[in-house]
Amino acid sequence: MDVSFSYFFQQVFSSPALLVTSLLTLGVIFVNGWTDAPNAIATCITTRCMRPRSAILMSAFFNFIGVLIMTHINASVASTISNMVDFGSDTSTALIALSAALFSIVVYSTAASFFGIPTSESHSLIAGLTGAALATGKGLAAVNGSEWVKVIYGLVLSLALGFAMGFIVCRLVVLAFHGMDRRRANGLFRYAQIAGAAGMSFMHGAQDGQKFIGVLFLGIAFANGQPSVEGIMIPVWLMLLCSVVMGVGTSVGGEKIIRSVGMDMVKLEKYQGFSADLAASLCLLFSSVFGIPVSTTHTKTSAIMGVGASKRLSAINFSVVRDMMLTWVFTFPGCGLISYLMAKLFLAIF
């Protein structure tokens, strides 16, 4: 299969289905950068280590670098997403179903962000792909169970490991800097938290960027009559395109989400913000290396909860946590159902 940029460019203008799929995928990547990436810099802004605009631009840059570098080093997360479902051997039907899945993700994520609720684009993507695959008529046979198990692992890992790492890292930081003058410590953690937010943005790009690269690559394969992308190398131009779009989406910002994650859930001090960023970055690095698709939103928010719990449980605003949890719980059935219905509609029309 020819995966050069020049061939892709020609195909986009000769295949309306690929054009729509590409635009929708890039739209989802943009929405991810807009609604999900702000989680990476929420703590840095709310502890006043950086001004919002500067933090957003920094996050956009490191999202870009994260997508580009980590996908080039290890593209196993992208492969997991690409192989998660089987749209069947009819590639034209598969391309229509994939478009429906992407459309449902944009609708679901945009609606949630309007209310300032940090959604998990990762789980919206997984639910959307699954719902659309089920609509093609293959039933449960359309779902690759071995790859879906990694999603369940990732869900548990992002919550449990994020919370545990946040708790442990914060305790270690407190022990290590116990005797330091408070003013000096705040100055140190101001710069440490900027570095932590940059690392968190890098790992967000590494995780979420790969997921959407995998989807766009799948769309290109369908347009070429290929039912899968197994054994085909992801081209560098595709990594570059997706990373640029995610960076632009991040630069738009997400002030409501920053407020929900960084201020409403736990009132953080600078050392706590650094601890949350470091803990979440380590969890995402571990997951990316082993090819486990996890939610960056779940990882960061659970790390913040762990940091709050290291001081006392009452430091956590559980009403905010409850609202977030309910949103996450409804993501799989909600986005999956929308995707299923949209796929049925798209297949009936086209």
C-alpha positions in Angstrom: 0.0 0.0 0.0 1.3 3.4 -1.0 1.4 5.6 2.1 3.3 8.6 0.7 1.9 12.1 1.3 1.6 12.8 -2.4 -0.5 9.7 -3.0 -2.7 10.6 0.1 -3.2 14.1 -1.2 -4.4 12.8 -4.6 -6.7 10.3 -2.9 -8.3 12.9 -0.6 -9.6 14.8 -3.7 -10.6 11.8 -5.6 -12.4 10.0 -2.8 -15.1 12.0 -1.0 -15.4 9.3 1.7 -11.7 9.6 2.6 -11.9 13.4 2.5 -14.8 13.3 5.1 -13.0 10.7 7.2 -9.8 12.7 7.2 -11.5 15.9 8.1 -13.5 14.2 10.9 -10.3 12.6 12.3 -8.4 15.9 12.3 -11.5 17.4 13.9 -11.4 14.9 16.7 -7.6 15.5 17.1 -8.3 19.2 17.3 -11.1 18.7 19.9 -8.8 16.4 21.9 -6.1 19.2 21.9 -8.8 21.7 22.9 -10.7 19.7 25.6 -8.3 17.0 26.8 -4.8 18.6 26.7 -5.8 21.4 29.2 -5.7 18.7 31.9 -1.9 18.7 31.5 -1.5 22.3 32.4 -4.4 22.8 34.8 -2.3 22.4 38.0 0.4 24.7 36.6 -2.0 27.5 35.9 -4.1 27.2 39.1 -1.0 27.3 41.4 0.0 30.5 39.4 3.3 29.1 38.2 2.5 30.2 34.6 0.0 32.5 33.0 -2.7 30.7 31.1 -1.6 31.8 27.6 2.0 30.9 28.1 1.1 27.5 29.6 -1.2 26.8 26.7 1.4 27.6 24.1 4.0 25.5 26.0 1.5 22.6 26.2 0.8 22.9 22.4 4.6 22.7 21.7 5.2 19.6 23.9 2.0 17.9 22.7 3.5 18.3 19.2 6.9 16.9 20.3 5.3 14.0 22.2 3.2 12.8 19.2 6.2 13.0 16.9 8.9 11.5 19.0 7.0 8.7 20.9 5.1 7.5 17.8 8.4 7.3 15.9 10.1 5.3 18.8 7.1 3.0 19.8 3.8 3.0 17.9 2.3 0.1 19.8 -0.6 2.3 21.2 -1.5 3.3 17.6 -1.4 -0.4 16.6 -3.7 -1.4 19.5 -6.3 1.1 18.4 -6.1 0.1 14.8 -6.6 -3.6 15.6 -9.3 -3.2 18.2 -12.2 -3.7 15.9 -12.9 -5.4 12.6 -15.1 -3.4 10.2 -15.2 -6.3 7.8 -13.7 -6.9 4.3 -16.0 -4.4 2.5 -13.7 -1.4 2.8 -16.3 1.1 1.5 -18.7 0.2 4.2 -15.9 0.2 6.7 -14.9 3.8 5.7 -18.5 5.0 6.1 -18.8 3.3 9.6 -15.5 4.9 10.6 -16.8 8.3 9.6 -19.9 7.8 11.8 -17.7 6.8 14.7 -15.6 10.0 14.4 -18.7 12.2 14.0 -20.2 10.8 17.2 -16.9 11.5 19.1 -16.9 15.2 18.0 -20.6 15.6 19.1 -20.1 13.9 22.5 -16.8 15.6 23.4 -18.0 19.1 22.3 -21.2 18.8 24.3 -19.3 17.7 27.5 -16.7 20.5 27.1 -19.6 23.0 26.9 -20.4 22.1 30.5 -16.8 22.2 31.6 -16.6 18.4 32.1 -13.3 16.8 31.3 -14.1 13.9 29.0 -11.9 11.1 28.1 -11.3 11.3 24.3 -9.6 8.0 24.6 -12.7 6.2 25.8 -14.9 8.2 23.5 -12.7 6.9 20.6 -12.8 3.3 21.8 -16.6 3.4 22.4 -17.2 5.1 19.0 -15.1 2.6 17.1 -16.8 -0.3 18.8 -20.3 1.0 18.3 -19.7 1.6 14.6 -18.1 -1.8 14.1 -21.1 -3.5 15.7 -23.4 -1.6 13.3 -21.7 -3.2 10.2 -23.6 -6.4 10.9 -20.8 -8.6 12.2 -22.1 -8.4 15.8 -19.6 -9.2 18.6 -17.3 -10.8 16.1 -16.4 -7.3 15.0 -14.7 -6.7 18.4 -11.1 -8.0 18.9 -11.3 -9.2 22.5 -7.5 -9.5 23.1 -7.0 -5.8 22.2 -10.1 -4.7 24.1 -8.6 -6.4 27.3 -5.8 -3.8 27.1 -8.5 -1.1 27.3 -9.8 -2.6 30.5 -6.3 -2.9 31.9 -5.8 0.8 30.9 -9.0 1.9 32.7 -8.0 0.2 35.9 -4.3 1.3 35.5 -5.1 5.0 34.9 -7.3 5.2 38.0 -5.5 2.9 40.5 -1.9 3.6 39.5 -2.6 7.4 39.1 -4.0 7.6 42.6 -1.3 5.5 44.1 1.5 7.3 42.4 0.1 10.7 43.3 -0.2 9.7 46.9 3.4 8.2 47.1 5.1 10.9 45.1 3.6 13.7 47.2 4.6 11.9 50.4 8.2 11.5 49.1 8.3 15.2 48.1 7.1 16.3 51.6 9.7 14.1 53.3 12.5 15.3 50.9 11.9 19.0 51.4 10.6 19.0 55.0 13.3 21.2 56.4 13.5 23.7 53.5 12.4 27.3 54.0 8.8 27.7 52.7 9.6 30.7 50.4 12.6 29.0 48.9 10.6 25.8 48.4 7.8 27.6 46.6 10.4 29.2 44.3 11.9 25.8 43.5 8.6 24.1 43.0 7.4 26.9 40.7 10.1 25.9 38.1 9.7 22.2 38.9 6.0 22.4 38.2 6.6 24.1 34.8 8.9 21.2 33.9 6.2 18.8 35.2 3.5 20.4 33.1 5.8 20.2 30.0 6.4 16.5 30.7 2.7 15.9 31.2 1.9 17.6 27.9 4.6 15.5 26.2 3.1 12.3 27.5 -0.4 13.4 26.6 0.7 13.8 23.0 2.5 10.5 23.1 -0.6 8.6 24.3 -3.6 10.4 22.7 -1.7 11.5 19.5 -1.0 7.8 18.8 -4.6 6.8 19.2 -5.8 9.2 16.5 -2.9 8.5 14.2 -4.0 4.9 14.3 -7.6 5.9 13.3 -6.5 8.1 10.4 -4.1 5.4 9.2 -7.0 2.9 9.3 -9.1 5.3 7.1 -6.3 5.6 4.6 -6.0 1.8 4.5 -9.8 1.5 3.8 -9.6 4.0 1.0 -6.8 1.8 -0.5 -9.0 -1.3 -0.3 -7.0 -2.7 2.7 -9.2 -4.1 5.5 -6.4 -3.6 8.1 -3.1 -1.9 8.7 -1.2 -4.8 10.1 2.4 -4.9 9.1 2.4 -1.4 7.5 4.7 1.3 9.0 3.1 4.6 10.0 4.6 7.4 7.7 6.4 10.4 9.3 4.2 12.9 7.5 1.1 11.4 9.2 2.7 11.8 12.6 3.6 15.4 11.7 0.1 16.3 10.5 -1.6 14.9 13.6 0.9 16.5 16.0 0.4 19.9 14.4 -3.4 19.7 14.5 -3.3 18.6 18.2 -0.9 21.5 19.0 -3.3 24.0 17.3 -6.2 22.6 19.3 -4.3 23.0 22.5 -3.5 26.6 21.7 -7.2 27.3 21.7 -7.3 26.4 25.4 -10.0 25.0 27.6 -10.5 27.4 30.5 -13.6 25.7 32.0 -11.8 22.3 32.1 -8.7 23.9 33.7 -10.9 25.3 36.4 -12.7 22.0 37.0 -9.5 19.9 37.3 -7.1 22.4 38.8 -9.3 24.4 41.2 -12.6 22.7 41.9 -11.5 19.2 42.7 -8.5 19.8 45.1 -7.0 23.1 46.2 -3.4 22.6 45.3 -0.2 24.2 46.5 2.9 24.3 44.2 4.5 21.2 45.6 1.3 19.3 45.2 0.8 20.4 41.6 4.4 19.2 40.8 3.7 15.9 42.5 0.5 15.4 40.5 2.2 16.2 37.2 5.2 13.9 37.9 3.0 11.0 39.1 0.7 11.3 36.0 3.7 11.6 33.6 5.3 8.5 35.0 2.1 6.5 34.7 1.6 7.6 31.1 5.2 6.8 30.2 4.8 3.3 31.6 1.6 2.8 29.7 3.0 4.1 26.4 6.1 1.8 26.6 3.9 -1.3 27.1 1.4 -0.3 24.4 -1.6 0.1 26.9 -4.0 2.8 25.7 -5.0 4.7 28.9 -7.0 7.9 29.5 -4.7 10.9 30.1 -7.7 12.6 31.8 -8.3 9.7 34.2 -4.6 9.5 35.0 -4.2 13.2 35.7 -7.3 13.6 37.8 -6.7 10.4 39.8 -3.1 11.6 40.5 -4.6 14.9 41.8 -6.9 12.9 44.0 -4.0 10.9 45.3 -2.1 14.1 46.1 -5.1 15.5 48.0 -5.5 12.2 49.9 -1.9 12.3 51.0 -2.7 15.3 53.1 -6.3 14.3 54.1 -9.3 12.8 52.4 -11.4 15.9 53.2 -9.1 17.9 50.9 -10.9 16.3 47.9 -14.1 17.8 46.7 -16.0 14.6 46.1 -19.0 16.2 44.5 -16.7 17.3 41.6 -15.2 13.8 41.5 -18.7 12.2 41.4 -19.7 14.4 38.4 -16.5 13.4 36.6 -16.9 9.7 37.4 -20.5 9.7 36.1 -19.4 11.3 32.9 -16.7 8.7 32.4 -19.1 5.9 33.2 -21.6 7.1 30.6 -18.9 7.6 28.0 -18.8 3.9 26.9 -22.6 3.3 26.5 -23.4 6.9 25.5 -20.8 7.5 22.8 -21.0 3.9 21.7 -24.8 4.2 21.2 -24.5 7.5 19.3 -21.9 5.9 17.1 -24.0 2.8 16.5 -27.0 4.9 15.5 -25.0 7.3 13.4 -23.3 4.3 11.6 -26.7 2.8 10.8 -27.9 6.1 9.5 -24.8 6.8 7.4 -24.9 3.3 6.0 -28.6 3.7 5.1 -27.9 7.0 3.3 -24.7 6.3 1.6 
